[in-house]
Amino acid sequence: MTSIHYVDVANYPTPHSPYSHAVVAGGFVFVSGQIPVRPGGDPTQAVGQTMQEQTRQALRNVQTILEAAGSSLEKVVKVTVLLARPELYKEMNEAYAEFFPGSKPARTMVRFGADIPGVLVAIDVIALA
């Protein structure tokens, strides 16, 4: 039987819905969709006004959660990017590329269906544990 470990991140906003920041199982880390919130801040208050600023913060949040789970951005195998405004794809891509300068993980992009005021992007990942 595979063990399942639920990841809690110190000084990180408590999830605003019934989910875990990440779950480790089967040799993988599954990080829930991260919006651009500041650790220690409100769980739904977006940081940054531009797509680049929000993408960077969302990916910093992903990185923090991966590290708390014993993984890293270098071990990411799959990314899903959810965009509230798909026309800002180019701006998201510019900031995203800063976090994956070497080999690129597989990636899917979809339109963000949730309406959270001020949130332009959410990102979830699957990484090796």
CORSULPE-V276041 format. One record per pair of residues at least 24 apart in sequence whose ideal C-beta (glycine too) atoms are under 6 Angstrom apart, sorted by sequence separation. I is the first residue (numbers start at 1). J is the second residue. D is the distance in Angstrom with one decimal. If there is no record, write none. Layout:
BEGIN
I|J|D  I|J|D
END
This chain:
BEGIN
2|26|5.2  13|37|5.4  34|58|5.0  86|111|5.7  73|99|5.9  79|105|5.2  12|39|4.9  16|43|4.2  34|61|4.2  78|105|5.8  11|39|5.4  16|44|5.4  34|62|5.1  77|105|5.4  78|106|4.8  79|107|4.5  80|108|4.9  81|109|4.7  82|110|5.7  84|112|4.4  11|40|5.2  76|105|4.5  83|112|5.6  13|43|3.7  82|112|3.9  31|62|5.6  31|65|5.1  85|120|6.0  84|120|4.9  51|88|4.2  55|92|4.9  83|121|5.8  52|91|5.4  56|95|5.0  29|69|4.6  51|91|3.9  55|95|3.8  59|99|4.7  82|122|4.4  51|92|5.1  55|96|5.7  29|71|4.6  81|123|5.4  22|65|5.0  52|95|4.2  21|65|4.9  80|124|5.0  24|69|5.4  79|125|5.0  22|69|5.1  78|126|4.3  76|125|4.9  77|126|5.7  76|127|4.5  75|127|4.4  75|128|4.1  9|65|5.6  71|127|4.6  71|129|5.8  9|68|4.6  7|68|5.5  62|123|5.8  66|127|5.7  7|69|4.6  58|121|5.5  62|125|5.6  58|123|4.7  54|120|4.9  55|121|5.3  54|121|5.1  51|120|5.3  44|116|5.8  46|118|3.9  46|119|4.8  35|119|4.9  35|122|4.9  33|122|4.3  34|123|5.5  33|124|4.2  32|124|6.0  31|124|5.6  31|125|4.8  30|126|5.6  28|126|5.6  29|127|4.6  29|129|5.3  28|129|5.9  27|129|5.3  24|129|5.3
END
